[in-house]
């Protein structure tokens, strides 16, 4: 049985994955997608670091933290595939 060319992103509490990584995607595409997610979280955290957090609503902070977690998880999944692809055979 051959291995699927697609790897599901880390589960977000659902039984059927809808978002998949193509394990055969070009390395630069995997890198660009991982970089975009990590950069988005970096910019979000830089925004937080320049603001007074005491003024933030707890619910908003929870939503922003969940968003950052999803983006970082996606970025890590992409980097894992990239690392796997870069391993010598």
C-alpha positions as CSV (number, residue, x, y, z in Angstrom):
1,X,0.0,0.0,0.0
2,X,1.5,3.4,-1.0
3,X,1.7,6.3,1.4
4,X,-0.7,9.2,0.8
5,X,1.0,12.3,-0.7
6,X,-1.0,14.4,1.8
7,X,-0.4,14.8,5.5
8,X,-3.2,16.3,7.6
9,X,-2.4,19.4,9.7
10,X,-2.3,18.7,13.4
11,X,-5.9,18.0,14.5
12,X,-8.1,20.9,15.7
13,X,-10.6,18.7,17.5
14,X,-12.2,17.2,14.3
15,X,-12.3,13.6,13.2
16,X,-11.9,14.3,9.4
17,X,-9.0,16.5,8.4
18,X,-9.9,19.2,5.9
19,X,-6.5,20.9,5.6
20,X,-3.6,18.9,4.2
21,X,0.1,19.4,3.4
22,X,1.3,18.0,0.1
23,X,4.4,16.1,1.2
24,X,5.7,16.4,-2.4
25,X,5.3,20.2,-2.6
26,X,8.5,22.1,-3.6
27,X,10.7,22.9,-0.7
28,X,10.4,26.6,-1.3
29,X,6.6,26.4,-1.2
30,X,6.7,24.5,2.1
31,X,9.2,27.1,3.5
32,X,7.1,30.1,2.2
33,X,3.9,28.8,3.8
34,X,5.6,28.1,7.2
35,X,7.3,31.5,7.1
36,X,4.0,33.3,6.4
37,X,2.4,31.7,9.5
38,X,5.3,32.2,11.8
39,X,5.7,35.8,10.6
40,X,2.0,36.5,11.2
41,X,2.3,35.3,14.8
42,X,5.5,37.3,15.3
43,X,3.9,40.5,14.1
44,X,0.9,39.8,16.4
45,X,3.1,39.3,19.4
46,X,5.1,42.5,18.5
47,X,1.8,44.4,18.5
48,X,1.0,43.0,21.9
49,X,4.4,44.0,23.3
50,X,3.9,47.6,22.3
51,X,0.5,47.9,24.0
52,X,-0.8,48.0,27.5
53,X,-2.2,44.5,28.1
54,X,-4.2,45.6,31.2
55,X,-6.6,47.4,28.8
56,X,-7.2,44.2,26.8
57,X,-10.4,42.2,27.2
58,X,-9.9,38.6,28.5
59,X,-12.1,37.1,25.8
60,X,-10.2,38.9,23.1
61,X,-6.9,37.8,24.5
62,X,-8.1,34.2,24.5
63,X,-9.2,34.5,20.9
64,X,-5.9,36.0,19.9
65,X,-3.9,33.3,21.8
66,X,-5.9,30.6,20.0
67,X,-5.3,32.2,16.7
68,X,-1.5,32.3,17.4
69,X,-1.6,28.7,18.5
70,X,-3.2,27.5,15.3
71,X,-0.8,29.5,13.1
72,X,2.2,28.2,15.0
73,X,0.9,24.6,14.9
74,X,0.5,24.9,11.1
75,X,3.9,26.4,10.7
76,X,5.5,23.7,12.8
77,X,3.7,21.0,10.8
78,X,5.0,22.6,7.6
79,X,8.5,22.8,9.0
80,X,8.3,19.1,10.1
81,X,7.6,18.1,6.5
82,X,10.3,20.4,5.2
83,X,12.8,18.8,7.7
84,X,11.7,15.3,6.7
85,X,12.2,16.1,3.1
86,X,15.7,17.5,3.7
87,X,16.9,14.3,5.4
88,X,19.3,12.3,3.4
89,X,17.9,9.1,2.0
